[in-house]
Each structure stands twice: as C-alpha cells, then as structure tokens.
Amino acid sequence: MTLARPAGIRPPGLAPLARVARLDLTLLWRNRSALFTVAGLPLLFAAMLVPMKGKPIEGVDGALLQGTGHLAFFVVFAVFMNLVNGLTARREDLTLKRLRGTALSDSEILGGGVLTAAVMYAVQAGALLVLLGAALGGRFPADPLLLLAGLGGGVAVFALLAFAVSGLTPNSDMAALTVLPIMFACMGGAGVMFPLDALPAAAQEALRLLPLSPVVEIVRTAYFGQDFVAYGPHPGVGLLGGWEACARSFAVLAAWIVVGRLLAARWFRWEPRRA
C-alpha cells in the first residue's frame, strides 16, 4: 500500500503536524515499554562511556569515540524503533485508519510521528553532547552544521526504514523482534562499539554500506574535526575539508533514502494485516 492517497495531496501544515505529534507523544507516554526504549536504553548506553574515559582509541579518547558513535546510534532508538512500535500499534488498533478519515493529509499523519521522533532524538543528542563536554573531557563540535546534516540524514533514512518495517510487522507484540536485525547490524557493524580498522578491507567496505555507517562517519568527522571516513590515521580537516571528506558518506545516505522510500511505498500499510 502506498504512503500517499492518489488524489488530494497537499503540503503538510505546521499546525496539523503539531497536533499529530502531540497525539503521538501522548500515546508514547502511555506505552511504558516503548518509553523505555526511547529514554531508558540511551541512559544505559551513556553509562557505558564512563569506563572508557582516558583510554586512547584511534588517537582520541575512547569515551569520546564511543560517545560520538552513540550519538549516531541513538537514531535507531528514538526514530527507527519508536516509529516501528508506534506505527504498528496504531495500525492494528485502527488509529491510522481513523486519522486517515479526517481532514489530515497522509503526509501530516506520518509527518507528525516523524516530528515527535526527531524532537526526542534531538533532546537525546543534545544531552549526550553536554555529557561528552561536561563530564568526559569533550569539546564543542568542530563543525556543528556538518553534525546537524549527518544527524538529519540519519533521521530521514531510519524514518523511511521504519515505515517499511512496520508494514512487515504482523502486530505490535512482534515489533520488538522485527527491529532487532537492523539494530544489531548497526550496533555491531557500523563502528559504534569498536573500530573497524582491524577488519579486512573488503569487510570494512561492505560494512560502510550499512545505513548507520555514514552517520557515524559524518558525526565523528564533524565532532573531532578529523577525517573519520578514510582508513588509518585521521588527519585534521577544516570546515570545507570536513564536507569534502564526508562526500562519500552523504552519497551512501542519499542512496539509502531512495531505497527506504521505495521499500516504504511498497510495504507500508494503513490498515491491519489480514491472515
């Protein structure tokens, strides 16, 4: 089922988006398991950074290296897992179908959920940046605009993947399971938990095609002001040099946006799945 109605399409309005976002936030607050996924898991990951403080990895402090990886990885919690859980539950209890019968457009219904997820992700990212700077000896990002571009690209990719995966998820009870393959692949293969330099070159090239890998590369390059896209040493880059170094990463993100949009258009469902 396609993401949009065949007729009557109009650009989303800010007021309807805000109303849908408020509804999504209310429903999230009532769902304790989903709330823990969005708020509790990031706290656990943040606590994991403390033992790494002062241990150099790839020429930088280990806590900061992992912290910047977590900064990218939190998009999986706040956007991907949150939207899969929410969209599946609202599809099965006919909330999406009822909303579609109102004056709201399809883009406003879905955009409100994405807006809620993006705001929660922004809060998580801001809190983690404060933690890195205030408690773990970090710094202000060397290129804030590059950082925002990388995080924004991650939101777009994982929102589209969430639409697609929610359509494949039979019911809300299964949502916690269907997100696991993508979550574990991104956690283990995108350089979040450990550097990938020790892996064979072919494996590194393959893992750099995961949807989270370009986000990690862009975030670390923007935060440290060093080239974390190239193999081996990470030389310093200026503002323009950081964008040039991340050109490949942005290309991978753009490719995932196209793939995610095609999969979402093919698999997303507005109504409950029938046996």
C-alpha positions in Angstrom: 0.0 0.0 0.0 1.4 3.4 -1.0 2.3 6.0 1.5 0.0 8.7 0.0 -3.5 8.9 -1.3 -3.8 9.0 -5.1 -5.5 12.4 -5.0 -5.9 15.4 -2.8 -2.2 15.6 -1.9 -1.1 18.8 -0.3 1.9 20.0 1.6 1.8 19.3 5.4 0.8 22.2 7.6 2.6 23.1 10.7 -0.5 23.2 12.9 -1.8 19.7 11.9 1.8 18.3 12.2 1.9 19.7 15.8 -1.4 18.1 16.7 -0.4 14.7 15.4 2.9 15.0 17.1 1.2 15.8 20.4 -1.1 12.7 19.9 2.0 10.5 19.2 3.7 11.9 22.3 0.7 11.1 24.5 0.4 7.6 23.1 4.2 7.1 23.7 3.9 8.2 27.3 1.2 5.6 27.9 3.3 2.8 26.4 5.9 2.1 29.1 7.9 -0.4 27.1 8.2 2.0 24.1 9.1 4.8 26.5 11.9 2.7 28.0 13.2 2.0 24.5 13.3 5.8 23.7 14.5 7.1 27.1 15.9 4.2 29.2 18.2 2.5 26.7 20.1 5.7 25.8 20.8 6.2 29.5 22.3 2.7 29.7 24.5 3.3 26.7 25.6 6.7 28.1 26.7 4.9 31.4 28.9 2.6 29.3 31.1 5.5 28.3 32.4 6.2 31.8 34.9 3.2 32.0 36.3 4.3 28.6 37.4 7.7 29.7 41.1 8.3 29.3 41.7 5.1 27.2 43.0 6.2 23.8 41.4 4.6 20.7 42.3 5.6 17.2 44.2 8.6 18.5 41.3 10.1 20.6 39.8 9.4 24.0 37.8 6.2 24.0 34.8 7.7 25.8 34.5 10.4 23.2 35.0 8.0 20.3 32.3 5.7 21.6 30.2 8.7 22.6 30.1 10.0 19.1 29.2 6.5 17.9 26.3 6.5 20.4 25.3 10.0 19.2 24.6 8.4 15.8 23.2 5.1 17.1 20.5 6.8 19.2 18.7 7.5 16.0 17.9 3.8 16.0 16.2 4.0 19.4 14.4 7.4 19.0 13.4 7.2 15.4 13.5 3.7 14.0 12.4 1.5 16.9 10.0 4.2 18.2 8.3 4.6 14.8 8.1 0.9 14.1 6.4 0.3 17.5 4.1 3.2 17.2 3.0 2.8 13.6 2.4 -0.9 14.0 0.3 -0.4 17.2 -1.7 2.4 15.7 -2.3 0.5 12.5 -3.6 -2.6 14.4 -5.9 -0.6 16.7 -7.3 1.3 13.6 -5.9 4.7 14.8 -4.2 5.3 11.4 -7.3 4.3 9.6 -9.4 6.7 11.7 -6.9 9.5 11.2 -7.0 9.0 7.5 -10.7 9.6 7.6 -10.2 13.1 8.9 -9.1 16.3 7.2 -5.5 15.4 7.8 -3.4 14.5 4.8 -1.2 11.4 4.7 1.9 13.5 4.9 0.6 15.2 8.1 -0.4 11.9 9.7 3.0 10.3 9.1 5.0 13.6 9.4 3.6 14.2 12.9 5.1 10.9 14.1 8.4 11.7 12.5 8.4 15.1 14.1 7.9 13.6 17.5 10.7 11.1 17.0 13.0 13.7 15.6 12.4 16.0 18.6 13.1 13.2 21.0 16.3 12.4 19.1 17.4 16.0 19.3 16.9 16.0 23.0 18.9 12.8 23.4 21.7 14.1 21.1 21.8 17.4 23.0 22.0 15.7 26.3 24.8 13.4 25.1 26.8 16.3 23.7 26.5 18.1 27.1 27.7 14.9 28.8 30.6 14.5 26.5 31.7 18.1 27.1 31.0 18.5 30.8 31.9 15.1 32.2 34.1 13.3 29.7 36.5 15.9 28.7 35.0 16.6 25.3 34.6 19.7 23.2 32.1 21.7 21.2 31.7 20.1 17.8 34.3 21.3 15.3 31.6 21.7 12.6 28.1 22.0 14.0 26.4 22.3 10.6 28.1 19.1 9.3 27.0 17.4 12.5 23.4 18.5 12.1 23.4 17.4 8.4 24.6 13.9 9.4 22.0 13.6 12.1 19.3 14.9 9.9 20.2 12.4 7.2 20.1 9.6 9.7 16.6 10.7 10.8 15.4 10.6 7.2 16.8 7.2 6.4 15.6 5.5 9.6 12.2 7.0 9.4 11.7 5.6 5.9 13.0 2.2 7.0 10.6 2.3 10.0 7.7 2.8 7.6 8.8 -0.2 5.6 9.5 -2.5 8.6 6.2 -1.6 10.3 4.4 -2.8 7.2 6.2 -6.2 7.5 5.4 -6.5 11.2 2.4 -8.6 11.9 1.3 -7.0 15.2 2.6 -4.7 18.0 3.8 -7.7 20.0 6.2 -8.6 17.2 7.5 -5.1 16.7 10.2 -5.6 19.4 11.5 -8.5 17.4 11.4 -7.2 13.8 13.6 -4.2 14.6 16.4 -6.4 16.1 18.2 -7.4 12.9 18.7 -3.8 11.8 19.5 -2.7 15.4 22.2 -5.4 15.9 23.6 -5.0 12.4 24.0 -1.2 13.0 25.4 -1.7 16.5 28.0 -4.3 15.5 28.9 -3.3 12.0 28.8 0.5 11.9 31.8 1.1 14.1 29.7 2.2 17.1 31.0 -0.2 19.7 34.5 -0.9 18.3 36.7 0.4 15.5 36.6 -1.4 12.1 40.2 -0.8 11.2 41.2 -4.3 12.3 38.9 -5.9 9.8 39.9 -6.9 6.3 39.5 -4.1 3.7 36.7 -6.0 1.9 34.7 -6.4 5.2 35.2 -2.7 6.0 33.9 -1.6 2.6 30.8 -3.8 3.0 30.1 -2.6 6.5 30.4 1.0 5.4 27.2 0.4 3.3 25.1 -0.2 6.4 22.5 2.7 6.9 24.1 3.8 10.1 27.8 3.8 9.0 27.7 7.1 7.0 26.0 8.8 10.0 28.8 7.6 12.3 31.5 8.8 9.9 29.9 12.2 9.5 29.3 12.7 13.2 32.8 11.8 14.2 34.4 13.9 11.4 32.2 16.9 12.5 32.8 16.5 16.2 36.6 15.9 16.2 37.4 18.0 13.1 39.3 14.9 11.7 38.7 12.7 8.8 37.0 9.6 10.1 35.9 8.4 6.7 39.4 7.5 5.5 41.2 4.4 6.7 44.2 4.5 9.0 45.2 7.8 10.7 42.6 10.6 10.9 44.2 13.8 9.8 42.7 17.1 10.8 40.3 18.8 8.3 39.0 22.4 8.1 35.3 23.3 7.7 35.3 22.8 3.9 37.6 19.7 4.2 35.2 18.0 6.5 32.4 18.3 3.9 34.7 17.0 1.2 35.8 14.1 3.4 32.2 13.1 4.0 31.1 13.3 0.4 31.0 9.5 0.1 29.1 9.2 3.3 26.4 11.6 2.1 26.2 9.6 -1.1 25.5 6.4 0.8 22.9 8.3 2.9 21.2 9.6 -0.3 21.2 6.0 -1.7 19.5 4.7 1.5 16.9 7.5 1.3 16.0 6.3 -2.2 15.9 2.7 -1.2 14.0 3.4 2.0 11.4 5.4 0.1 10.9 2.6 -2.4 10.5 0.0 0.4 8.2 2.2 2.4 6.0 2.8 -0.7 5.8 -1.0 -1.3 5.4 -2.3 2.2 3.8 0.3 4.4 0.2 -0.4 5.4 -2.5 1.8 6.8 -4.9 -1.0 7.8 -4.3 -4.2 9.9 -2.7 -7.2 8.2 -5.2 -9.9 7.4 -4.3 -13.6 7.9 
